[in-house]
Each structure stands twice: as structure tokens, then as C-alpha cells.
Amino acid sequence: MAHIDDENPEDKPLDPVMEGVRRKMVKLQLISGGIMAVLFLAVLVSIFYKLTRDEGATAPVATTSQPFAVPSDQPLSLTANLPAGFRVVQTSLSGSQMLIYGETADGARKAFVFDLSLGRIIADVTLGSN
């Protein structure tokens, strides 16, 4: 059978130094618990905010200064002034802007962005390699 000790070591009074250490540890434990509780509440508040915010908001959209409209009585007639000797390789259209990709007479690759609503080239990009 196990020996049962009538004297419990925790019942003995601690010396003053150990009592000071114990009090400091209890204080540290309370402070740490308080900080954890505050941070846990912050996480709960952020989750609540995410769940309740309005999802119907639209994302910002890039806008032009004026809407692009084609006259109904006749087609649009514009001229894109490209450099002499420019060979068009590919074109693409996005909204009111047209990308013209090609090569110049000296073999340099270039891309031009022509805005149909403005009727002029708005970007001249020279493509090169390192």
C-alpha cells in the first residue's frame, strides 16, 4: 500500500522570497490571460465584420472621359498615322481602344494604342529584349 503523508507540502507557509516570486507569477499569468482575451475578442470582431459587411458593392471600374458612341447614320471614319514602313502584324480591339502590333522598317517591334473616341494614338510602345 502507498504511504499517505499527512503533511502536504503546499500547506507549509512559503518563505518571503518564494512568496514574492509566486505573486509575480500570478500577476504575469493574469496579464497574459487578459492580453489573450483582448486578442481573441479582436479576432471575433474582425470575423463578425467580414460576415456582415455589404457584399453588393461593385468593384471600381476604369472610366473614360466620354462614352464611345458610333453615329447611326454613317460608320466612323478615322486615320491612324503610323510610321512610314511600319508592317502591321496583329491588331485587337477592346472597347474604344485598338492595339496595333507590328515592326518598323528597321526591324524594331512596336505597339501602338489607337483610341477611337479620341481619334488619335495614345500610346507608342517600343518592344525590346534584354
C-alpha positions as CSV (number, residue, x, y, z in Angstrom):
1,M,0.0,0.0,0.0
2,A,1.2,3.5,-0.7
3,H,2.4,5.7,2.1
4,I,0.0,8.6,2.7
5,D,1.7,11.6,4.1
6,D,-0.3,13.7,6.5
7,E,1.8,16.8,5.8
8,N,1.0,18.4,2.5
9,P,4.0,20.4,1.2
10,E,1.7,23.1,-0.2
11,D,0.2,23.7,3.3
12,K,3.5,24.9,4.7
13,P,4.0,28.7,4.6
14,L,6.5,29.8,2.0
15,D,9.5,31.9,2.9
16,P,9.1,35.6,1.9
17,V,11.3,35.3,-1.3
18,M,9.3,32.5,-2.7
19,E,6.0,34.2,-1.8
20,G,7.2,37.3,-3.8
21,V,8.0,35.0,-6.8
22,R,4.6,33.4,-6.5
23,R,2.8,36.7,-6.5
24,K,4.8,37.9,-9.5
25,M,3.9,34.7,-11.4
26,V,0.2,35.1,-10.6
27,K,0.4,38.7,-11.8
28,L,2.1,37.6,-15.0
29,Q,-0.4,34.9,-15.6
30,L,-3.3,37.4,-15.2
31,I,-1.7,39.9,-17.5
32,S,-1.1,37.2,-20.1
33,G,-4.6,35.9,-19.8
34,G,-6.0,39.4,-20.2
35,I,-3.9,40.1,-23.4
36,M,-5.1,36.7,-24.9
37,A,-8.7,37.6,-24.1
38,V,-8.4,41.0,-25.8
39,L,-6.8,39.5,-28.9
40,F,-9.4,36.7,-29.0
41,L,-12.1,39.4,-29.0
42,A,-10.4,41.3,-31.7
43,V,-10.4,38.2,-33.9
44,L,-14.1,37.7,-33.2
45,V,-14.9,41.3,-34.1
46,S,-13.0,41.0,-37.4
47,I,-14.8,37.8,-38.3
48,F,-18.1,39.5,-37.4
49,Y,-17.2,42.5,-39.6
50,K,-16.3,40.3,-42.6
51,L,-19.6,38.3,-42.3
52,T,-21.8,41.4,-42.0
53,R,-20.3,43.8,-44.5
54,D,-22.1,44.6,-47.7
55,E,-21.1,42.3,-50.5
56,G,-23.2,44.1,-53.1
57,A,-20.7,46.9,-53.5
58,T,-19.3,47.0,-57.0
59,A,-15.6,47.0,-57.8
60,P,-14.1,50.2,-59.1
61,V,-14.2,50.4,-62.8
62,A,-11.9,52.4,-65.1
63,T,-13.9,55.0,-66.9
64,T,-13.2,57.1,-69.9
65,S,-13.8,60.9,-70.0
66,Q,-16.5,60.5,-72.6
67,P,-18.6,57.5,-73.7
68,F,-17.8,56.0,-77.1
69,A,-20.7,56.2,-79.5
70,V,-20.8,55.3,-83.2
71,P,-23.1,57.6,-85.3
72,S,-26.1,55.7,-86.5
73,D,-26.2,57.4,-90.0
74,Q,-22.7,56.5,-91.1
75,P,-19.7,54.5,-90.0
76,L,-16.8,56.1,-88.1
77,S,-14.0,57.2,-90.4
78,L,-10.6,57.7,-88.7
79,T,-7.0,57.5,-89.7
80,A,-4.2,56.1,-87.5
81,N,-0.9,57.8,-88.6
82,L,1.7,55.0,-88.3
83,P,5.4,55.5,-89.2
84,A,6.5,55.0,-92.8
85,G,7.4,51.4,-93.5
86,F,5.5,50.0,-90.5
87,R,4.3,46.5,-91.1
88,V,1.1,45.5,-89.1
89,V,1.4,42.0,-87.6
90,Q,-1.6,41.9,-85.4
91,T,-4.5,44.1,-84.2
92,S,-7.0,43.8,-81.4
93,L,-9.9,45.9,-80.1
94,S,-11.0,46.5,-76.6
95,G,-13.9,48.9,-76.0
96,S,-12.9,52.1,-77.8
97,Q,-9.2,51.3,-78.0
98,M,-7.3,49.4,-80.7
99,L,-3.9,47.8,-80.2
100,I,-1.8,47.7,-83.4
101,Y,1.3,45.5,-83.1
102,G,4.0,45.3,-85.8
103,E,7.5,46.1,-87.0
104,T,9.1,49.2,-88.2
105,A,11.2,49.4,-91.4
106,D,14.4,48.9,-89.4
107,G,13.0,45.7,-87.7
108,A,12.1,47.2,-84.3
109,R,8.9,45.8,-82.7
110,K,6.4,48.4,-81.7
111,A,2.9,48.5,-80.4
112,F,0.5,51.5,-80.8
113,V,-2.7,52.1,-78.9
114,F,-5.2,54.0,-81.0
115,D,-8.2,55.4,-79.2
116,L,-11.3,55.5,-81.4
117,S,-13.2,58.0,-79.3
118,L,-10.2,60.5,-79.4
119,G,-9.2,59.7,-83.0
120,R,-5.5,59.5,-82.2
121,I,-2.7,57.3,-81.0
122,I,-2.5,57.5,-77.2
123,A,0.5,55.1,-76.6
124,D,3.6,54.3,-78.6
125,V,5.4,51.3,-77.1
126,T,8.8,50.1,-78.3
127,L,9.3,46.4,-77.5
128,G,12.8,45.1,-76.9
129,S,14.7,42.3,-75.2
130,N,17.4,42.5,-72.7
